[in-house]
Structures are given as C-alpha cells and as structure tokens.
Amino acid sequence: MGKSYLELVNECDKFPYYADNPAFYTEHLKNYHFFKVSGCDAILGYILNSSVEKFQFPEDCWAVDPVNRTVTLVTPPNATPKQRSDLIAKTLADTVKRGDFEILKGWRNEMYPVYGPSGEFLLEMERCASPLFGIVTYGVHATCYVEDEKGLRIWVPRRARTKQTYPGMLDNSVAGGMSTGEPPSECIIRESMEEASLPEDVVKANAVPTGCITYFYVRGERAGGESGLMQPEVEYIYDIKLDASIIPKPCDDEVEDFRLYTVEETKKALANGEFKPNCSLVLIDFFIRHGILTPENEPDYLEILARMHRRLEFPTASHCSR
C-alpha cells in the first residue's frame, strides 16, 4: 500500500507541535540552541546543539549561552542590516575554510533574508547556511498544467541525478528560493524562465497566485549535508495553465526532462514517494483547490489543510509592496 496524503504531509511538516504533547515538545527543544540578534527579543531560528559545538563563533561578535541555550549575534544598538550580514558572512567564510560542515560545500552565492517580529529586515546570509541557523526561508512553487479534451494533466520534471539535494526525484513544474529583496511575482517569472524555458510573456499572462503553504521541515539524508537541520519554509504557490502547444524544457543541468502526467499518474507517483517532500504538499494543495481531493474522499482532509498552513515559531515577513 502506498503513502497516504497525510503521511506525505508528515514527512514534510516534521517538527513536533507543542499542543500535541507539551512534555515531549519541551524536552525536544533541549536539542537546540536559539539563534538571536542583539536588540531583537525574538528567536529567529533553531541551531542543533551538535552544530553549536562544531561552530567556532568569534567572541568579539557572538555570545553563546549554554545555560539558556542561546547563540546571539552581538552588534551595536544602531547596527545596520549590512553590518550584521557582514559579520555572518565572515563567520561563514572562516567556517568554510575549516571544512566543518558538509552542507556549506553546496555554496550558492544566493542570499536569504532574516526578518524581525515586525517584518523588519535584520540581515541576510548565504542560502546553503540557512538550515544551520534554522531560519525561515521563502520560495515559489508553480504547477504548470494543461486542461483540454484529454482532461487535466500536469507537467512534472525529474531532478538531475547529479544534484546535491534530492537527486533523481520528481519536482514541481517550477520552484525556487526567493533571494533578499525579490518579490514572489518576480521570482516566479525568473524561475519559470531558468528552469522550464517558459517565455516571460507566457508566465505573466498565465501565472495565478493561489496562496501559500507553510511547514517546518527537518532535513534528512536526501537533502544533502548534515541530517537533522531545521528548515521552516514559506512557499508562495502559483498555478500556470498552459496551452498544449507550450512545452516546458530544461534550461540548465538541474532537470533531466519534463513529462505530462495525468492526475492518476501523479497520484501514483505521490503514493510511491517519488516527489521531493515539499513538492508533494504543493500537489496536494493543487488537488484540493481543483476539487480532486475533497472532504468526501479524504478522511484526513482537515488535518492535511491545517498542517500545510502551519503558524511558524519564528518571525515572518509580508512581501506586500508598499
């Protein structure tokens, strides 16, 4: 018997909930230090105790408190985001030189933002380092689909078997992380062009924002690098309805090919665990919105919906243009 939709959700939203078992949750938190920035009261991420032990935090700009289990970036009260980011960058550069963490070998030269309780931009850090600090990261995922006399079919790419993360697994039609300062609408256009060779005018005309999913992933072996690292995420979701004449094509070495799956073929691949974990959630969300997964045919409907829209433990930011 294949995996249920709820089992797929459990694989992605893996961090425990306090309400389910307060004693277990409290005990579980002892495995982590809390990432903080001086002048900001909020906890910005969870760092594994084992990672804290491996890090060599410079004492002139970091304070590690083993009793309260905090790791605080110490800066002057009037420090700018750039000053904080520079200190993070120097720490990471020294860490890379020592080769302390496998995950840092996947350096992307992409910067991810960290926000405070009011959505204020605090700092940015290299993308591949974000799971070490357990910060909230942001991305976009799109389902490209065709709907004609043959029914609804979904464009499904297979990840390159040489990729560091989730090699050979099935993916969403388009997906990618949002760099500092990049709004979702621009990110989905860029990723569609880079990953699926979709023309900008086609994406602008057909990409429909359909909401967000949020979850708290705990990285396993397939993610690359150290296991057990924290990855709370916000994913902005888009549907892109395409004419059958428009065929997504790989534009780089990250995707092997695109295939047009029927709904039944997609369901089977989900049940077989062939999709990257967060991509399963995006497709479940698509099924719900398109009336494929309903309260009448899914016994865990309410639990699935709630778990895909988790209120994260850390500050998040709105990407509303003001």
Stockholm file with secondary structure:
# STOCKHOLM 1.0

chainA/1-322         MGKSYLELVNECDKFPYYADNPAFYTEHLKNYHFFKVSGCDAILGYILNSSVEKFQFPEDCWAVDPVNRTVTLVTPPNATPKQRSDLIAKTLADTVKRGDFEILKGWRNEMYPVYGPSGEFLLEMERCASPLFGIVTYGVHATCYVEDEKGLRIWVPRRARTKQTYPGMLDNSVAGGMSTGEPPSECIIRESMEEASLPEDVVKANAVPTGCITYFYVRGERAGGESGLMQPEVEYIYDIKLDASIIPKPCDDEVEDFRLYTVEETKKALANGEFKPNCSLVLIDFFIRHGILTPENEPDYLEILARMHRRLEFPTASHCSR
#=GR chainA/1-322 SS CCCCHHHHHHHHSCSCCTTTCHHHHHHHGGGEEEEEETTCCSCCEEEEHHHHHHCCCCTTTEEEETTTTEEEECCCTTCCHHHHHHHHHHHHHHHHHHTCCGGGGGCCCCEEEEECTTSCEEEEEEGGGHHHHTCCEEEEEEEEEEEETTEEEEEEEEECTTCSSSTTCBCCSEEEECCTTCCHHHHHHHHHHHHHCCCHHHHHHHEEEEEEEEEEEECCGGGSSSTTCEEEEEEEEEEEECCTTCCCCCCSTTEEEEEEEEHHHHHHHHHTTCBCHHHHHHHHHHHHHTTSSCTTTCTTHHHHHHHTBCCCSSCCCCCCCC
#=GC SS_cons         CCCCHHHHHHHHSCSCCTTTCHHHHHHHGGGEEEEEETTCCSCCEEEEHHHHHHCCCCTTTEEEETTTTEEEECCCTTCCHHHHHHHHHHHHHHHHHHTCCGGGGGCCCCEEEEECTTSCEEEEEEGGGHHHHTCCEEEEEEEEEEEETTEEEEEEEEECTTCSSSTTCBCCSEEEECCTTCCHHHHHHHHHHHHHCCCHHHHHHHEEEEEEEEEEEECCGGGSSSTTCEEEEEEEEEEEECCTTCCCCCCSTTEEEEEEEEHHHHHHHHHTTCBCHHHHHHHHHHHHHTTSSCTTTCTTHHHHHHHTBCCCSSCCCCCCCC
//
